[in-house]
């Protein structure tokens, strides 16, 4: 059996934007060509694509980092740099992408072939041709491309199924699935034979739906006991649940008590206990008529139907599937998980001022981007730098922090004397 992996963390980073170009037109007989530096190209996006070709997240165990190509820098003659290609990450249908740090649902991949953008690439920086004005005809500076941030996301595979089979281990869920679909799950007479969710398509009365056999739950499953906590996520999408019990009590357990315990575990894991339910009283061929009467009496007030079946002989399975089909198609279609916006932006952060031993240290994305765009050996570029600082409110903020003329201000690896 192939290794089944349904939760994994990966690191994604969109491509950085290419830097703008500083260039001046050079042509024979043209002594003073104007600025013609082109813009940088846009960085590539990180894109997820849902595919039915994959059934687990096993591939991500061997590759945990995904980075899209950066955009090319701009070129002379106003030539824009080439944009980076998107990086497409294939994941199984039913994969939910969460922000690892907050748990926010960012993407829910529910349709085969669906493409969704997780991270946008950085914008390309402007070339010096963009900064030409009537009073600044030869700008000797350009803007760098936007730098993107790596983000850690958690991928969770939540099986796409209309109907989920729930119940204690060894009550016959896998056998029922094998009898009503073409699925061939591993079946044996010991607990936890089923280690992965198995899906099959049921065709009944000209209609079809997907049924999932979820690994056996036990009391305490919502706390991680047994296999339950690892696989309860696979019935989160189901529109209804077929609760399978061993009505014969062949393993010495009371089927009514089993039912109560599994319902309690489902109630502790989201809203699973609120899903419409049909009870499959399995192993009726081994006896259990008294238990069947008790179960029906117990569930009569709630209106839950109980169908005696024998997965071993096929008895009652057609009636059960017909009832499931009738109930299923009276229910609304399942909705994707609500998605939230990830707080990853390229907006310039407010600058920060730290004071250490009388030295004022400026930092922040906005400051770094401005610093990277300046040619400090060029007077026009230096004037642009000072004007930009004043426009950003840096001078006023420094004065508010107590800076005096002549005090040292540090930006990155350069020191300046403060002048009002």
Residue pairs with C-beta under 8 A, 6 or more apart in sequence:
1 186
1 195
1 196
2 56
2 58
3 56
3 58
3 61
4 56
4 58
4 195
4 196
5 56
5 57
5 58
5 60
5 61
5 157
6 56
6 57
6 156
6 157
6 230
6 231
6 233
6 234
7 57
7 154
7 155
7 156
7 157
8 57
8 60
8 61
8 64
8 154
8 155
9 64
9 100
9 152
9 153
9 154
9 155
10 60
10 63
10 64
10 65
10 66
10 152
10 153
10 155
11 64
11 65
11 66
11 150
11 151
11 152
11 153
12 46
12 65
12 66
12 67
12 89
12 118
12 119
12 150
12 151
12 152
12 153
13 46
13 65
13 66
13 67
13 68
13 119
13 148
13 149
13 150
13 151
14 43
14 44
14 45
14 46
14 68
14 119
14 120
14 121
14 122
14 148
15 42
15 43
15 44
15 45
15 67
15 68
15 69
15 70
15 71
15 84
15 121
15 122
15 148
16 43
16 70
16 71
16 121
16 122
16 145
16 146
16 147
16 148
17 40
17 41
17 42
17 43
17 70
17 71
17 121
17 122
17 123
17 124
17 125
17 144
17 145
17 146
17 147
18 39
18 40
18 41
18 42
18 43
18 70
18 71
18 72
18 73
18 74
18 81
18 82
18 124
18 125
18 145
19 40
19 73
19 74
19 124
19 125
19 142
19 143
19 144
19 145
20 37
20 38
20 39
20 40
20 73
20 74
20 124
20 125
20 126
20 127
20 128
20 130
20 142
20 143
20 144
20 145
20 373
21 37
21 38
21 39
21 40
21 73
21 74
21 75
21 76
21 81
21 127
21 128
21 142
22 35
22 37
22 127
22 128
22 140
22 141
22 142
22 375
23 35
23 36
23 37
23 38
23 75
23 76
23 77
23 127
23 128
24 33
24 34
24 35
24 36
24 37
24 138
25 33
25 34
25 35
25 36
25 77
26 33
27 33
34 129
34 132
34 137
34 138
35 127
35 128
35 129
35 131
35 132
35 137
35 138
35 139
36 76
36 77
36 78
36 127
36 129
37 74
37 76
37 78
37 127
37 128
37 129
37 142
38 74
38 75
38 76
38 77
38 78
38 79
38 80
38 81
38 127
38 129
39 74
39 80
39 81
39 124
39 125
39 126
39 127
39 130
40 71
40 72
40 73
40 74
40 80
40 81
40 124
40 125
40 127
40 144
40 145
41 71
41 72
41 73
41 74
41 80
41 81
41 82
41 83
41 84
41 124
42 71
42 83
42 84
42 121
42 122
42 123
42 124
43 68
43 69
43 70
43 71
43 83
43 84
43 121
43 122
43 123
43 124
43 145
43 146
43 148
44 68
44 69
44 70
44 71
44 83
44 84
44 85
44 86
44 87
44 121
45 68
45 86
45 87
45 117
45 118
45 119
45 120
45 121
46 66
46 68
46 86
46 87
46 89
46 117
46 118
46 119
47 86
47 87
47 88
47 89
47 115
47 116
47 117
47 118
48 88
48 89
48 90
48 91
48 95
48 97
48 107
48 109
48 115
48 116
48 118
49 88
49 89
49 90
49 91
49 109
49 113
49 114
49 115
49 116
50 90
50 91
50 92
50 93
50 94
50 95
50 109
50 110
50 111
50 112
50 113
50 114
51 90
51 91
51 92
51 93
51 112
51 113
52 92
52 93
52 112
53 90
54 90
54 91
54 92
55 92
56 92
56 157
56 196
57 91
57 92
57 95
57 155
57 157
60 155
66 87
66 89
67 87
67 150
68 84
68 85
68 86
68 87
68 119
68 121
69 84
69 85
69 87
70 84
70 121
70 122
70 145
71 81
71 82
71 83
71 84
71 121
71 122
71 124
71 145
72 81
72 82
72 83
72 84
73 81
73 145
74 80
74 81
74 124
74 125
74 127
74 142
75 81
78 127
78 129
80 124
81 124
83 121
83 124
84 121
86 121
88 115
91 97
91 109
91 155
92 109
92 157
93 109
93 110
93 111
93 112
93 160
94 109
94 110
94 157
94 158
94 159
94 160
94 237
95 109
95 155
95 156
95 157
95 158
96 105
96 107
96 108
96 109
96 155
96 156
96 157
96 158
96 337
97 105
97 106
97 107
97 108
97 109
97 118
97 153
97 154
97 155
98 104
98 105
98 106
98 153
98 154
98 155
98 156
99 106
99 151
99 152
99 153
99 154
99 342
100 152
100 153
100 154
101 152
103 154
104 340
104 342
105 337
105 338
105 339
105 340
106 118
106 153
106 339
106 340
106 342
107 116
107 118
107 339
108 336
108 337
108 339
109 116
110 160
110 336
118 151
118 153
118 342
119 148
119 151
119 344
120 346
121 148
122 145
122 146
122 147
122 148
122 346
123 145
123 146
123 346
124 145
124 146
125 142
125 143
125 144
125 145
125 146
125 373
126 142
126 143
127 142
128 139
128 140
128 141
128 142
130 142
130 143
131 139
131 141
131 142
131 384
132 138
132 139
136 380
136 384
138 380
139 380
139 381
139 384
140 375
140 378
140 380
140 381
141 373
141 374
141 375
141 378
141 380
141 381
141 384
142 373
143 369
143 373
144 369
144 372
144 373
146 346
146 369
148 346
149 344
151 342
151 344
156 233
157 233
157 234
158 233
158 234
158 236
158 237
159 197
159 199
159 212
159 234
159 235
159 237
160 199
160 210
160 237
161 197
161 199
161 210
161 211
161 212
161 234
161 235
161 237
161 238
162 209
162 210
162 211
162 238
162 239
162 240
162 328
162 334
163 202
163 209
163 210
163 211
163 212
163 238
163 239
163 240
163 241
163 242
163 324
163 328
164 211
164 212
164 214
164 234
164 235
164 238
164 240
164 241
164 242
165 173
165 176
165 177
165 211
165 212
165 213
165 214
165 241
165 242
165 244
165 280
166 173
166 214
166 217
166 235
166 241
166 242
166 243
166 244
166 262
166 266
167 173
167 216
167 217
167 243
167 244
167 245
167 258
167 262
168 216
168 217
168 218
168 245
168 246
168 253
168 258
168 261
168 262
169 191
169 192
169 193
169 194
169 215
169 216
169 217
169 218
169 226
170 189
170 190
170 191
170 193
170 216
170 246
170 251
171 216
171 244
171 245
171 246
171 258
171 282
171 283
172 244
172 246
172 282
172 283
172 311
172 312
173 194
173 213
173 214
173 216
173 244
174 185
174 186
174 187
174 193
174 194
174 198
174 213
175 187
175 311
175 312
176 213
176 242
176 244
176 280
176 282
176 309
176 311
176 317
177 183
177 185
177 198
177 200
177 211
177 213
178 184
178 185
178 187
178 200
179 311
179 314
179 317
180 200
180 202
180 211
180 317
180 321
181 200
181 201
181 202
181 211
182 200
182 201
183 198
183 199
183 200
183 213
185 194
185 198
185 213
186 193
186 194
187 193
191 216
192 215
192 216
192 226
192 227
194 213
194 214
194 215
194 216
195 215
195 227
196 215
197 212
197 213
197 214
197 215
197 231
197 234
198 212
198 213
199 210
199 211
199 212
199 213
200 210
200 211
200 213
201 208
201 209
201 210
201 211
202 208
202 209
202 210
202 211
202 321
202 324
202 325
204 318
204 321
204 322
204 324
204 325
205 322
205 325
207 325
207 329
209 324
209 325
209 328
211 242
212 234
212 235
212 238
214 231
214 232
214 234
214 235
215 227
215 228
215 230
215 231
216 226
216 227
216 228
217 226
217 227
217 228
217 232
217 262
217 265
218 225
218 226
218 228
219 225
219 261
219 264
219 265
220 226
220 228
220 265
221 227
221 228
221 229
221 232
221 265
221 269
222 228
222 229
222 232
222 265
222 268
222 269
223 229
224 230
228 265
229 269
232 265
232 266
232 269
232 272
235 241
235 272
236 270
236 272
237 334
238 275
238 334
239 275
239 276
239 328
239 331
239 332
239 333
239 334
240 275
240 276
240 277
240 278
240 324
240 327
240 328
240 331
241 266
241 272
241 275
241 276
241 277
241 278
242 277
242 278
242 279
242 280
242 320
242 324
243 259
243 262
243 263
243 277
243 278
243 279
243 280
244 279
244 280
244 282
245 255
245 258
245 259
245 279
245 280
245 281
245 282
245 295
246 253
246 255
246 258
246 282
246 283
246 288
247 255
247 281
247 282
247 283
247 284
247 288
247 291
247 292
247 295
247 308
248 283
248 284
248 286
248 287
248 288
248 291
249 255
249 288
249 291
250 283
250 286
254 291
255 281
255 288
255 291
255 295
256 291
256 294
256 295
256 298
259 279
259 295
259 298
263 273
264 273
266 272
266 273
267 273
276 327
276 331
277 304
278 304
278 305
278 307
278 320
278 323
278 324
278 327
279 295
279 299
279 304
279 305
279 306
279 307
280 307
280 309
280 320
281 288
281 291
281 292
281 295
281 306
281 307
281 308
281 309
282 309
282 310
282 311
283 310
283 311
283 312
284 292
284 308
284 309
284 310
284 315
284 316
285 310
285 312
285 313
285 315
292 306
292 308
295 306
296 306
299 305
299 306
305 323
307 316
307 319
307 320
307 323
308 315
308 316
309 315
309 316
309 317
309 319
309 320
310 316
311 317
348 364
348 365
348 366
348 369
349 364
349 365
349 366
350 364
350 366
351 362
351 363
351 364
351 366
351 367
351 392
351 394
351 397
352 362
352 363
352 364
353 360
353 361
353 362
353 397
353 398
353 401
354 360
354 361
354 363
355 361
355 401
355 402
358 407
358 408
359 407
359 408
359 409
359 410
360 398
360 401
360 403
360 407
360 408
360 409
360 410
360 418
361 409
361 410
362 394
362 409
362 410
362 411
363 411
366 392
367 394
367 411
368 412
370 385
370 388
370 389
370 392
371 385
371 411
371 412
371 414
374 381
374 382
374 384
374 385
375 381
375 382
376 382
376 385
376 414
389 395
395 420
398 409
398 418
399 420
403 409
403 418
404 418
405 417
405 418
405 419
405 420
406 417
406 418
407 417
407 418
408 415
408 416
408 417
408 418
409 415
409 416
409 417
409 418
410 416
